[in-house]
Amino acid sequence: MKKALVHDWFVVYGGSEKCVESFTNIWDDFDIYALVDFFNEEDRKKVLKGKHAKTSFIQKLPFSKTKYRSYLPLFPLAIEQFDLSEYDLILSSSHAVAKGVLTHEGQLHISYVHTPMRYAWGLYFQYLKESGLDKGIKGMLARYFLHKIRIWDISTVNRVDYYIANSRYVAKRIEKIYGKKADVIYPPVDVDKFTLSQNKEDYYLTASRMVPYKKIDLIVEAFARIGRKLIVIGDGPDMKKIKRKATSNIEILGYQPDSVLVEYMKKAKAFVFAALEDFGILPVEAQAAGTPVICLAKGGTGETVIDGETGIHFKNQTVKDLEEAIYRFEKAYDTFDPVKIREHALRFKRERFEKEIKEFVEKKYEEFKNRKR
């Protein structure tokens, strides 16, 4: 079986790259393709096992290392230039255009979808507003190109034989947008880097890249009103806005290495998370440390955090809803068992993901071969 692995881009080591790392753990003989590959050597060794991806023409365009997203209108054309006709199996890891590679009837294409392209679909209006593209000539061009990308995205639906979603939430979006059913295999979480701590301290923790949809400003505003101690870890474009909302009970540490985050996560009274995420790795990592999570009841966290057992849900991304959730958490604080919270998190460990992916792909390929006979 000759295999190709297609990923949107290799730039930083994030959640989708952790999935690719598992794919190359299972099978070390992939030929790897991506729009661009700017991995550092440490990430290349870990994720790609030292290999370099075969890249598109975007790799050589001006400023592509930092401005590759600016070439979004060219992504569909670029992904279609990969000649994968000699492969028996194509496994795509897609949050943008990777699922759109050209395939033929003699190939099996399985796509692990982290999300349908956010800025073209669910976050379209939010993306335009936050990027300052909701008016003017640039706004008109952005709307036109995103309209074209939506048309292209729908046209690629049948290039995939089997869809795998990273959560039930994403599976529903795949069915809504593409009209296709998707199996759900939750992504890998490195839960073993977090050890159980039953000795919690009197502070809450939140951590994230400071961009609008993460809603760190909402969390800071809520804690400024209720006066509880909050530690904030992370950096990003919203840092100045968030600092302006912080009061003396809120400590903003900026970017911190993993080792520091792990220590704060272990000792926190609770981890607070207000983003609407496709899956959300940080809340699972918090639970791996035996730390309960106060989070939105929608998206991935609605599935990974059990209300009343491993954390507390709130319904809407409002300061009022979050405040009420914190008060409800404090009333029930003694009922949360760190041991049981960690046990729940262990079901998301990397070994489980790799076992489920391997079984799924091998089963579907065997069925595919039998149909060809």
C-alpha positions as a LaTeX table, in Angstrom:
\begin{tabular}{lrrr}
\hline
Residue & $x$ (\AA) & $y$ (\AA) & $z$ (\AA) \\
\hline
Met1 & 0.00 & 0.00 & 0.00 \\
Lys2 & 1.56 & 3.28 & $-1.13$ \\
Lys3 & 0.46 & 6.11 & 1.16 \\
Ala4 & 0.32 & 9.92 & 0.97 \\
Leu5 & $-0.32$ & 12.22 & 3.91 \\
Val6 & $-1.64$ & 15.71 & 3.10 \\
His7 & $-1.75$ & 18.53 & 5.68 \\
Asp8 & $-2.62$ & 22.19 & 5.10 \\
Trp9 & 0.69 & 23.67 & 6.30 \\
Phe10 & 3.57 & 22.99 & 8.67 \\
Val11 & 4.50 & 26.22 & 10.44 \\
Val12 & 4.00 & 25.74 & 14.19 \\
Tyr13 & 3.33 & 22.73 & 16.41 \\
Gly14 & $-0.37$ & 22.99 & 17.28 \\
Gly15 & $-3.36$ & 20.72 & 17.80 \\
Ser16 & $-3.65$ & 19.54 & 14.19 \\
Glu17 & 0.09 & 18.86 & 14.02 \\
Lys18 & $-0.27$ & 16.61 & 17.09 \\
Cys19 & $-2.63$ & 14.49 & 15.00 \\
Val20 & $-0.10$ & 14.35 & 12.15 \\
Glu21 & 2.51 & 13.30 & 14.70 \\
Ser22 & 0.31 & 10.34 & 15.59 \\
Phe23 & $-0.25$ & 9.45 & 11.93 \\
Thr24 & 3.51 & 9.25 & 11.39 \\
Asn25 & 3.87 & 7.27 & 14.65 \\
Ile26 & 1.50 & 4.65 & 13.23 \\
Trp27 & 2.89 & 4.60 & 9.68 \\
Asp28 & 6.44 & 5.79 & 8.99 \\
Asp29 & 6.33 & 5.35 & 5.20 \\
Phe30 & 4.09 & 8.27 & 4.20 \\
Asp31 & 5.05 & 10.66 & 1.43 \\
Ile32 & 4.05 & 13.99 & 2.97 \\
Tyr33 & 2.49 & 16.99 & 1.19 \\
Ala34 & 1.61 & 20.51 & 2.40 \\
Leu35 & 1.03 & 23.98 & 0.96 \\
Val36 & 4.11 & 25.20 & 2.85 \\
Asp37 & 6.64 & 23.62 & 5.21 \\
Phe38 & 8.50 & 26.00 & 7.52 \\
Phe39 & 8.90 & 23.68 & 10.49 \\
Asn40 & 11.89 & 24.11 & 12.78 \\
Glu41 & 14.11 & 21.06 & 13.09 \\
Glu42 & 12.76 & 20.03 & 16.49 \\
Asp43 & 9.16 & 19.94 & 15.25 \\
Arg44 & 10.22 & 18.31 & 11.98 \\
Lys45 & 11.87 & 15.46 & 13.87 \\
Lys46 & 8.88 & 15.00 & 16.19 \\
Val47 & 6.00 & 15.38 & 13.73 \\
Leu48 & 7.45 & 14.40 & 10.34 \\
Lys49 & 10.13 & 12.02 & 11.64 \\
Gly50 & 12.77 & 14.19 & 9.98 \\
Lys51 & 11.12 & 14.31 & 6.56 \\
His52 & 10.44 & 17.44 & 4.51 \\
Ala53 & 6.97 & 17.85 & 3.02 \\
Lys54 & 6.57 & 18.20 & $-0.73$ \\
Thr55 & 5.25 & 21.74 & $-0.98$ \\
Ser56 & 3.19 & 23.85 & $-3.39$ \\
Phe57 & 4.24 & 26.93 & $-5.35$ \\
Ile58 & 3.14 & 29.06 & $-2.38$ \\
Gln59 & 6.35 & 27.99 & $-0.57$ \\
Lys60 & 8.36 & 30.14 & $-2.99$ \\
Leu61 & 6.13 & 33.22 & $-3.09$ \\
Pro62 & 7.37 & 36.45 & $-1.43$ \\
Phe63 & 7.05 & 36.57 & 2.38 \\
Ser64 & 5.34 & 33.16 & 2.42 \\
Lys65 & 7.05 & 32.15 & 5.66 \\
Thr66 & 5.11 & 34.75 & 7.66 \\
Lys67 & 2.36 & 35.83 & 5.27 \\
Tyr68 & 1.28 & 32.48 & 3.78 \\
Arg69 & $-2.32$ & 33.07 & 4.94 \\
Ser70 & $-2.45$ & 36.14 & 2.70 \\
Tyr71 & $-2.34$ & 33.78 & $-0.28$ \\
Leu72 & $-5.69$ & 32.23 & 0.74 \\
Pro73 & $-7.30$ & 32.86 & $-2.70$ \\
Leu74 & $-4.57$ & 30.66 & $-4.23$ \\
Phe75 & $-4.96$ & 27.76 & $-1.78$ \\
Pro76 & $-7.50$ & 25.77 & $-3.87$ \\
Leu77 & $-5.34$ & 26.02 & $-6.99$ \\
Ala78 & $-2.21$ & 25.11 & $-5.03$ \\
Ile79 & $-3.66$ & 22.01 & $-3.33$ \\
Glu80 & $-4.92$ & 20.70 & $-6.69$ \\
Gln81 & $-1.40$ & 20.76 & $-8.18$ \\
Phe82 & $-0.22$ & 17.77 & $-6.14$ \\
Asp83 & $-0.11$ & 14.69 & $-8.36$ \\
Leu84 & $-1.19$ & 11.89 & $-6.02$ \\
Ser85 & $-2.32$ & 9.51 & $-8.75$ \\
Glu86 & 0.21 & 6.78 & $-7.86$ \\
Tyr87 & $-0.96$ & 6.34 & $-4.25$ \\
Asp88 & $-3.33$ & 3.64 & $-2.97$ \\
Leu89 & $-4.27$ & 5.55 & 0.21 \\
Ile90 & $-4.50$ & 9.28 & 0.83 \\
Leu91 & $-4.93$ & 10.45 & 4.42 \\
Ser92 & $-5.62$ & 14.17 & 4.66 \\
Ser93 & $-5.50$ & 16.28 & 7.81 \\
Ser94 & $-7.69$ & 19.25 & 6.98 \\
His95 & $-8.73$ & 22.52 & 8.59 \\
Ala96 & $-8.57$ & 24.50 & 5.35 \\
Val97 & $-8.05$ & 22.91 & 1.91 \\
Ala98 & $-6.17$ & 19.61 & 2.39 \\
Lys99 & $-9.32$ & 17.56 & 1.85 \\
Gly100 & $-9.57$ & 19.04 & $-1.66$ \\
Val101 & $-6.66$ & 17.15 & $-3.25$ \\
Leu102 & $-7.51$ & 15.49 & $-6.57$ \\
Thr103 & $-8.12$ & 11.73 & $-6.35$ \\
His104 & $-9.38$ & 9.04 & $-8.73$ \\
Glu105 & $-11.66$ & 6.01 & $-8.40$ \\
Gly106 & $-8.78$ & 3.61 & $-7.72$ \\
Gln107 & $-7.74$ & 5.42 & $-4.53$ \\
Leu108 & $-9.08$ & 5.52 & $-1.00$ \\
His109 & $-9.17$ & 9.01 & 0.52 \\
Ile110 & $-9.85$ & 9.35 & 4.25 \\
Ser111 & $-9.96$ & 12.89 & 5.66 \\
Tyr112 & $-9.50$ & 13.74 & 9.33 \\
Val113 & $-11.31$ & 17.08 & 9.54 \\
His114 & $-10.37$ & 19.39 & 12.40 \\
Thr115 & $-13.01$ & 21.83 & 11.16 \\
Pro116 & $-14.58$ & 22.96 & 7.89 \\
Met117 & $-12.70$ & 26.14 & 6.95 \\
Arg118 & $-13.65$ & 28.52 & 9.77 \\
Tyr119 & $-13.24$ & 31.85 & 8.00 \\
Ala120 & $-15.27$ & 30.73 & 4.99 \\
Trp121 & $-18.17$ & 29.24 & 6.98 \\
Gly122 & $-19.08$ & 29.54 & 10.67 \\
Leu123 & $-16.75$ & 32.43 & 11.53 \\
Tyr124 & $-17.18$ & 34.27 & 8.23 \\
Phe125 & $-18.77$ & 37.47 & 9.57 \\
Gln126 & $-16.63$ & 37.47 & 12.72 \\
Tyr127 & $-13.48$ & 37.04 & 10.59 \\
Leu128 & $-14.40$ & 39.98 & 8.32 \\
Lys129 & $-15.17$ & 42.24 & 11.28 \\
Glu130 & $-12.08$ & 41.37 & 13.33 \\
Ser131 & $-9.81$ & 41.69 & 10.28 \\
Gly132 & $-11.24$ & 45.11 & 9.40 \\
Leu133 & $-12.62$ & 43.67 & 6.15 \\
Asp134 & $-16.31$ & 44.36 & 6.74 \\
Lys135 & $-16.32$ & 47.50 & 4.58 \\
Gly136 & $-14.51$ & 49.22 & 1.72 \\
Ile137 & $-12.78$ & 47.87 & $-1.37$ \\
Lys138 & $-10.66$ & 45.38 & 0.58 \\
Gly139 & $-13.83$ & 44.12 & 2.25 \\
Met140 & $-15.52$ & 43.60 & $-1.11$ \\
Leu141 & $-12.53$ & 41.65 & $-2.40$ \\
Ala142 & $-12.39$ & 39.50 & 0.74 \\
Arg143 & $-16.09$ & 38.67 & 0.46 \\
Tyr144 & $-15.69$ & 37.81 & $-3.22$ \\
Phe145 & $-12.73$ & 35.46 & $-2.65$ \\
Leu146 & $-14.36$ & 33.76 & 0.34 \\
His147 & $-17.52$ & 33.28 & $-1.74$ \\
Lys148 & $-15.39$ & 31.57 & $-4.41$ \\
Ile149 & $-13.66$ & 29.42 & $-1.79$ \\
Arg150 & $-17.03$ & 28.26 & $-0.42$ \\
Ile151 & $-18.08$ & 27.19 & $-3.93$ \\
Trp152 & $-14.78$ & 25.35 & $-4.39$ \\
Asp153 & $-15.01$ & 23.75 & $-0.93$ \\
Ile154 & $-18.44$ & 22.28 & $-1.73$ \\
Ser155 & $-17.19$ & 21.05 & $-5.11$ \\
Thr156 & $-14.53$ & 18.92 & $-3.35$ \\
Val157 & $-16.94$ & 17.06 & $-1.05$ \\
Asn158 & $-16.94$ & 13.82 & $-3.05$ \\
Arg159 & $-13.15$ & 13.70 & $-3.34$ \\
Val160 & $-13.23$ & 12.18 & 0.16 \\
Asp161 & $-14.46$ & 8.61 & 0.69 \\
Tyr162 & $-14.67$ & 8.74 & 4.50 \\
Tyr163 & $-14.76$ & 11.71 & 6.86 \\
Ile164 & $-13.49$ & 11.58 & 10.44 \\
Ala165 & $-14.37$ & 14.50 & 12.72 \\
Asn166 & $-12.48$ & 15.50 & 15.87 \\
Ser167 & $-15.72$ & 15.95 & 17.85 \\
Arg168 & $-19.46$ & 15.47 & 17.56 \\
Tyr169 & $-19.70$ & 19.25 & 17.20 \\
Val170 & $-17.52$ & 19.18 & 14.07 \\
Ala171 & $-19.36$ & 16.10 & 12.76 \\
Lys172 & $-22.61$ & 18.11 & 12.88 \\
Arg173 & $-20.96$ & 20.95 & 10.97 \\
Ile174 & $-19.63$ & 18.52 & 8.34 \\
Glu175 & $-23.15$ & 17.16 & 7.87 \\
Lys176 & $-24.64$ & 20.68 & 7.73 \\
Ile177 & $-22.10$ & 22.10 & 5.26 \\
Tyr178 & $-21.07$ & 19.08 & 3.20 \\
Gly179 & $-24.11$ & 16.82 & 3.60 \\
Lys180 & $-21.81$ & 13.96 & 4.69 \\
Lys181 & $-21.78$ & 11.75 & 7.77 \\
Ala182 & $-18.53$ & 11.65 & 9.73 \\
Asp183 & $-17.20$ & 9.19 & 12.28 \\
Val184 & $-15.86$ & 10.82 & 15.46 \\
Ile185 & $-12.37$ & 10.09 & 16.79 \\
Tyr186 & $-11.26$ & 12.57 & 19.43 \\
Pro187 & $-7.74$ & 13.97 & 18.84 \\
Pro188 & $-4.72$ & 13.01 & 20.96 \\
Val189 & $-3.95$ & 14.88 & 24.17 \\
Asp190 & $-0.59$ & 14.44 & 25.91 \\
Val191 & $-2.22$ & 13.86 & 29.28 \\
Asp192 & 0.91 & 12.18 & 30.69 \\
Lys193 & 2.79 & 15.47 & 30.90 \\
Phe194 & 0.28 & 16.46 & 33.62 \\
Thr195 & 0.43 & 14.70 & 36.97 \\
Leu196 & $-2.44$ & 14.54 & 39.41 \\
Ser197 & $-2.44$ & 17.20 & 42.12 \\
Gln198 & $-5.00$ & 17.09 & 44.90 \\
Asn199 & $-3.55$ & 20.14 & 46.70 \\
Lys200 & $-5.24$ & 23.07 & 45.02 \\
Glu201 & $-4.51$ & 26.73 & 45.78 \\
Asp202 & $-6.96$ & 29.62 & 45.94 \\
Tyr203 & $-6.72$ & 30.96 & 42.40 \\
Tyr204 & $-8.38$ & 30.39 & 39.03 \\
Leu205 & $-6.41$ & 29.98 & 35.81 \\
Thr206 & $-7.02$ & 30.72 & 32.16 \\
Ala207 & $-4.53$ & 30.28 & 29.32 \\
Ser208 & $-4.78$ & 30.93 & 25.61 \\
Arg209 & $-3.53$ & 32.91 & 22.66 \\
Met210 & $-5.05$ & 36.36 & 23.08 \\
Val211 & $-7.23$ & 36.63 & 20.00 \\
Pro212 & $-10.88$ & 37.75 & 19.99 \\
Tyr213 & $-12.66$ & 34.38 & 19.67 \\
Lys214 & $-10.84$ & 32.99 & 22.74 \\
Lys215 & $-12.85$ & 35.47 & 24.88 \\
Ile216 & $-10.07$ & 36.11 & 27.41 \\
Asp217 & $-11.40$ & 39.66 & 27.75 \\
Leu218 & $-14.76$ & 38.25 & 28.86 \\
Ile219 & $-13.07$ & 36.11 & 31.54 \\
Val220 & $-11.00$ & 39.04 & 32.80 \\
Glu221 & $-14.08$ & 41.28 & 32.94 \\
Ala222 & $-16.00$ & 38.69 & 34.95 \\
Phe223 & $-13.20$ & 38.25 & 37.48 \\
Ala224 & $-12.73$ & 42.02 & 37.76 \\
Arg225 & $-16.37$ & 42.20 & 38.87 \\
Ile226 & $-16.36$ & 39.29 & 41.35 \\
Gly227 & $-12.92$ & 39.95 & 42.84 \\
Arg228 & $-11.59$ & 36.36 & 42.76 \\
Lys229 & $-7.89$ & 35.78 & 42.04 \\
Leu230 & $-7.21$ & 34.96 & 38.38 \\
Ile231 & $-3.92$ & 34.02 & 36.70 \\
Val232 & $-3.80$ & 34.65 & 32.93 \\
Ile233 & $-1.16$ & 32.94 & 30.75 \\
Gly234 & $-0.76$ & 33.78 & 27.06 \\
Asp235 & 0.01 & 36.56 & 24.62 \\
Gly236 & $-1.38$ & 37.91 & 21.37 \\
Pro237 & $-2.99$ & 40.87 & 19.60 \\
Asp238 & $-5.60$ & 41.45 & 22.36 \\
Met239 & $-3.03$ & 41.81 & 25.17 \\
Lys240 & $-3.37$ & 45.60 & 25.54 \\
Lys241 & $-7.17$ & 45.45 & 25.60 \\
Ile242 & $-7.12$ & 42.68 & 28.20 \\
Lys243 & $-4.60$ & 44.50 & 30.42 \\
Arg244 & $-6.87$ & 47.57 & 30.44 \\
Lys245 & $-9.71$ & 45.45 & 31.86 \\
Ala246 & $-7.58$ & 43.78 & 34.55 \\
Thr247 & $-7.93$ & 44.75 & 38.21 \\
Ser248 & $-5.56$ & 44.11 & 41.14 \\
Asn249 & $-6.89$ & 40.56 & 41.69 \\
Ile250 & $-5.87$ & 39.56 & 38.14 \\
Glu251 & $-2.27$ & 38.64 & 37.32 \\
Ile252 & $-1.33$ & 38.57 & 33.62 \\
Leu253 & 1.86 & 36.58 & 33.07 \\
Gly254 & 2.05 & 36.75 & 29.27 \\
Tyr255 & 3.62 & 33.88 & 27.36 \\
Gln256 & 5.04 & 31.11 & 29.55 \\
Pro257 & 6.80 & 27.84 & 28.65 \\
Asp258 & 4.93 & 24.56 & 29.04 \\
Ser259 & 6.69 & 23.74 & 32.30 \\
Val260 & 5.29 & 26.88 & 33.95 \\
Leu261 & 1.79 & 26.31 & 32.54 \\
Val262 & 1.80 & 22.74 & 33.87 \\
Glu263 & 2.64 & 23.91 & 37.40 \\
Tyr264 & $-0.10$ & 26.55 & 37.44 \\
Met265 & $-2.57$ & 24.06 & 35.94 \\
Lys266 & $-1.89$ & 21.49 & 38.66 \\
Lys267 & $-2.45$ & 23.90 & 41.53 \\
Ala268 & $-5.38$ & 25.94 & 40.18 \\
Lys269 & $-8.73$ & 25.80 & 41.92 \\
Ala270 & $-10.31$ & 25.63 & 38.46 \\
Phe271 & $-9.41$ & 26.28 & 34.83 \\
Val272 & $-11.67$ & 28.80 & 33.05 \\
Phe273 & $-12.33$ & 28.52 & 29.31 \\
Ala274 & $-14.86$ & 30.64 & 27.40 \\
Ala275 & $-14.03$ & 29.92 & 23.74 \\
Leu276 & $-16.28$ & 28.07 & 21.32 \\
Glu277 & $-13.79$ & 25.44 & 20.14 \\
Asp278 & $-13.98$ & 22.54 & 17.73 \\
Phe279 & $-12.35$ & 20.37 & 20.41 \\
Gly280 & $-10.20$ & 22.33 & 22.87 \\
Ile281 & $-7.03$ & 20.67 & 24.18 \\
Leu282 & $-6.33$ & 22.89 & 27.21 \\
Pro283 & $-9.51$ & 21.93 & 29.11 \\
Val284 & $-8.61$ & 18.24 & 28.74 \\
Glu285 & $-5.05$ & 18.96 & 29.92 \\
Ala286 & $-6.47$ & 20.74 & 32.99 \\
Gln287 & $-8.58$ & 17.70 & 33.80 \\
Ala288 & $-5.48$ & 15.50 & 33.43 \\
Ala289 & $-4.05$ & 17.46 & 36.37 \\
Gly290 & $-7.20$ & 16.79 & 38.37 \\
Thr291 & $-8.33$ & 20.41 & 37.93 \\
Pro292 & $-12.04$ & 21.06 & 37.27 \\
Val293 & $-12.98$ & 23.23 & 34.28 \\
Ile294 & $-15.52$ & 26.05 & 34.04 \\
Cys295 & $-16.38$ & 26.23 & 30.36 \\
Leu296 & $-18.89$ & 26.89 & 27.60 \\
Ala297 & $-21.48$ & 24.14 & 27.16 \\
Lys298 & $-21.14$ & 24.37 & 23.38 \\
Gly299 & $-18.52$ & 23.05 & 20.98 \\
Gly300 & $-15.85$ & 20.57 & 22.02 \\
Thr301 & $-15.88$ & 21.48 & 25.71 \\
Gly302 & $-19.56$ & 20.52 & 25.86 \\
Glu303 & $-18.33$ & 16.97 & 25.14 \\
Thr304 & $-15.02$ & 16.79 & 27.02 \\
Val305 & $-16.14$ & 18.36 & 30.32 \\
Ile306 & $-18.94$ & 16.66 & 32.27 \\
Asp307 & $-21.16$ & 19.24 & 33.93 \\
Gly308 & $-21.25$ & 18.71 & 37.69 \\
Glu309 & $-18.59$ & 15.97 & 37.61 \\
Thr310 & $-15.40$ & 17.27 & 35.98 \\
Gly311 & $-16.44$ & 20.91 & 35.77 \\
Ile312 & $-19.25$ & 23.41 & 35.32 \\
His313 & $-20.90$ & 24.46 & 32.06 \\
Phe314 & $-22.31$ & 27.88 & 31.19 \\
Lys315 & $-24.63$ & 28.44 & 28.23 \\
Asn316 & $-23.68$ & 31.77 & 26.69 \\
Gln317 & $-20.49$ & 33.78 & 26.17 \\
Thr318 & $-21.56$ & 36.57 & 28.52 \\
Val319 & $-20.05$ & 37.95 & 31.71 \\
Lys320 & $-23.30$ & 37.24 & 33.57 \\
Asp321 & $-23.37$ & 33.56 & 32.56 \\
Leu322 & $-19.72$ & 33.10 & 33.51 \\
Glu323 & $-20.20$ & 34.79 & 36.88 \\
Glu324 & $-23.13$ & 32.51 & 37.66 \\
Ala325 & $-21.07$ & 29.46 & 36.68 \\
Ile326 & $-18.24$ & 30.51 & 39.03 \\
Tyr327 & $-20.69$ & 30.93 & 41.93 \\
Arg328 & $-22.23$ & 27.53 & 41.15 \\
Phe329 & $-18.76$ & 26.00 & 41.07 \\
Glu330 & $-17.84$ & 27.47 & 44.43 \\
Lys331 & $-20.98$ & 26.11 & 46.07 \\
Ala332 & $-20.22$ & 22.62 & 44.73 \\
Tyr333 & $-16.41$ & 22.82 & 45.10 \\
Asp334 & $-16.09$ & 20.03 & 47.68 \\
Thr335 & $-17.92$ & 17.57 & 45.41 \\
Phe336 & $-15.23$ & 17.61 & 42.72 \\
Asp337 & $-12.83$ & 14.65 & 43.01 \\
Pro338 & $-9.41$ & 15.28 & 41.35 \\
Val339 & $-8.82$ & 11.53 & 40.94 \\
Lys340 & $-12.07$ & 11.03 & 39.01 \\
Ile341 & $-11.42$ & 14.18 & 36.96 \\
Arg342 & $-8.03$ & 12.82 & 35.87 \\
Glu343 & $-9.51$ & 9.39 & 35.10 \\
His344 & $-11.97$ & 11.07 & 32.74 \\
Ala345 & $-9.12$ & 12.91 & 30.95 \\
Leu346 & $-7.20$ & 9.69 & 30.34 \\
Arg347 & $-9.75$ & 8.58 & 27.76 \\
Phe348 & $-8.27$ & 11.24 & 25.43 \\
Lys349 & $-4.66$ & 9.99 & 25.63 \\
Arg350 & $-2.54$ & 9.60 & 22.50 \\
Glu351 & $-2.45$ & 5.78 & 22.60 \\
Arg352 & $-6.25$ & 5.65 & 22.33 \\
Phe353 & $-6.24$ & 7.98 & 19.32 \\
Glu354 & $-3.57$ & 6.00 & 17.50 \\
Lys355 & $-5.35$ & 2.69 & 18.14 \\
Glu356 & $-8.69$ & 4.03 & 16.85 \\
Ile357 & $-7.17$ & 5.69 & 13.76 \\
Lys358 & $-5.18$ & 2.58 & 12.85 \\
Glu359 & $-8.22$ & 0.31 & 13.19 \\
Phe360 & $-10.43$ & 2.69 & 11.18 \\
Val361 & $-8.01$ & 3.17 & 8.29 \\
Glu362 & $-7.05$ & $-0.50$ & 8.01 \\
Lys363 & $-10.69$ & $-1.63$ & 8.12 \\
Lys364 & $-11.77$ & 0.84 & 5.43 \\
Tyr365 & $-8.80$ & $-0.03$ & 3.22 \\
Glu366 & $-9.54$ & $-3.74$ & 3.48 \\
Glu367 & $-13.18$ & $-3.10$ & 2.50 \\
Phe368 & $-11.97$ & $-0.90$ & $-0.37$ \\
Lys369 & $-9.65$ & $-3.62$ & $-1.69$ \\
Asn370 & $-12.40$ & $-6.22$ & $-1.55$ \\
Arg371 & $-14.75$ & $-3.96$ & $-3.56$ \\
Lys372 & $-12.10$ & $-3.54$ & $-6.26$ \\
Arg373 & $-11.78$ & $-7.31$ & $-6.82$ \\
\hline
\end{tabular}
